[in-house]
Structure formats: C-alpha cells, structure tokens
Amino acid sequence: MSLSVQNQLGLLRDILSEHCESCCGSKSECEQISRLARSILSHKSTDQQELLALLPSIHSYSTAGEKAADINAHITTNREQLEDWVETIDSFQG
C-alpha cells in the first residue's frame, strides 16, 4: 500500500522537523527525504505552487546530506531553511 501525498508530506515534515530540533540525523534519513520529495513532485496532484516550488530545494538538501562528511554540521548549517520548510508544510496541512 502506497502513501498518499498528504501522508508523504506528513512524514517529510516529521523528518525535517526532527533534523531542525535535534540538529542531528542520518544518511538514511536524508535518503528518505530525497525519496519523499521526488515522489511528491512526481504526483503533481498538489495544487499548492509554493509547496511544489520548495521540494527541489528539499531534495538538494537531502542529496547534500547523503554525501556530507559531517551530517550534523550539514543539518546545523541548514537549520533556518529547515524551519522555513516545516512552517510551509504546516501551512498546507493545517
């Protein structure tokens, strides 16, 4: 059973929020973020342009995280952006 776009957004939000709050994460979490962003983009059923516009940035963040020598430093460096993404996703799930 596949997840709906709404479920995927919820999962994406949870992982991004955890990165933001704890300033730590794992390569596998970055891989999951990447898969979720790609999947949501591929459905194109999301009619919120602002949300669709931020998914490529989220994908880039996760790809860089997968390759980062120090994942926690990568997360800390992107903390402000993570906060913005979580807020944007929250506004669509509200």
TAZI-V833903 format. One line per field, one symbol per residue. phi: phi as a letter, one per 30 degrees, with the letter a starting at -180 (. if undefined). psi: psi as a letter, one per 30 degrees, with the letter a starting at -180 (. if undefined). A space follows every 50 residues. Layout:
BEGIN
phi->???
psi->???
END
This chain:
BEGIN
phi->.dddeddddddeddddddeddchbabedddddeddddddddddhddcddd ddddddddddedddddcddbdddddedceddeeddddddedcce
psi->klkleeeeeeeeeeeeeeeeefhlaleeeeeeeeeeeeeeefegfjgjee eeffeeeeeeeeeeeefkejeeeeeeegeeeeeeeeeeeefff.
END
